[in-house]
């Protein structure tokens, strides 16, 4: 993505939230599908879980304020 200061940031992730339409006011949140011990999941921001495996979750790995992002490349 290109930030408003002109710098480019590469983020490798499995999911992106906050880009649904022009009126979406959320920050851009990037998530990765991971296996995390259920006892340690409280240390992460979990956004999704798989019903068949309590260890498999989507955790936020990067968040950028909408105002800082010029475009998603």
C-alpha positions as CSV (number, residue, x, y, z in Angstrom):
1,X,0.0,0.0,0.0
2,X,1.1,3.6,-0.5
3,X,0.9,5.8,2.5
4,X,0.0,9.5,2.4
5,X,3.7,10.4,2.9
6,X,4.6,8.6,-0.3
7,X,6.2,5.5,1.3
8,X,5.2,2.1,0.2
9,X,4.6,-0.8,2.7
10,X,4.3,-4.4,1.7
11,X,2.2,-6.5,4.0
12,X,1.8,-10.2,3.6
13,X,-1.5,-11.4,5.1
14,X,-4.4,-13.8,4.5
15,X,-7.1,-11.1,4.9
16,X,-7.8,-7.4,4.7
17,X,-10.6,-5.6,6.4
18,X,-11.6,-2.0,6.0
19,X,-11.6,-1.9,2.2
20,X,-15.3,-2.8,1.5
21,X,-16.3,0.5,-0.1
22,X,-15.5,4.2,-0.1
23,X,-17.7,4.8,2.9
24,X,-16.0,2.2,5.0
25,X,-14.5,4.2,7.9
26,X,-12.6,1.4,9.6
27,X,-8.8,1.3,9.8
28,X,-7.1,-1.2,7.4
29,X,-6.6,-4.4,9.3
30,X,-4.5,-7.3,8.0
31,X,-4.9,-10.7,9.4
32,X,-3.1,-14.1,9.2
33,X,-4.5,-17.6,9.6
34,X,-2.5,-19.2,12.4
35,X,-2.5,-22.0,14.9
36,X,-2.3,-20.5,18.4
37,X,-2.7,-22.4,21.6
38,X,-6.1,-21.5,23.1
39,X,-4.4,-20.5,26.4
40,X,-2.3,-17.9,24.5
41,X,-5.0,-16.5,22.3
42,X,-5.8,-13.7,24.8
43,X,-2.5,-12.1,23.8
44,X,-3.7,-11.6,20.2
45,X,-6.5,-9.7,18.6
46,X,-8.5,-12.6,17.1
47,X,-11.1,-11.8,14.4
48,X,-12.2,-15.2,13.3
49,X,-12.1,-18.9,14.5
50,X,-12.5,-22.2,12.7
51,X,-15.3,-24.2,14.2
52,X,-13.5,-27.5,13.8
53,X,-10.2,-26.6,15.3
54,X,-10.0,-24.3,18.4
55,X,-6.3,-23.6,17.7
56,X,-6.9,-22.2,14.1
57,X,-7.7,-18.5,14.2
58,X,-7.3,-15.3,12.2
59,X,-5.2,-12.8,14.2
60,X,-4.5,-9.1,13.3
61,X,-0.9,-8.7,12.4
62,X,-1.0,-5.1,11.1
63,X,-3.3,-2.1,11.4
64,X,-3.0,1.2,9.5
65,X,-5.2,4.3,10.2
66,X,-7.3,5.1,7.2
67,X,-6.0,8.7,7.2
68,X,-2.5,7.4,6.7
69,X,-3.2,5.3,3.6
70,X,-3.3,6.9,0.2
71,X,-4.1,3.7,-1.8
72,X,-4.0,-0.1,-1.6
73,X,-1.8,-1.4,-4.5
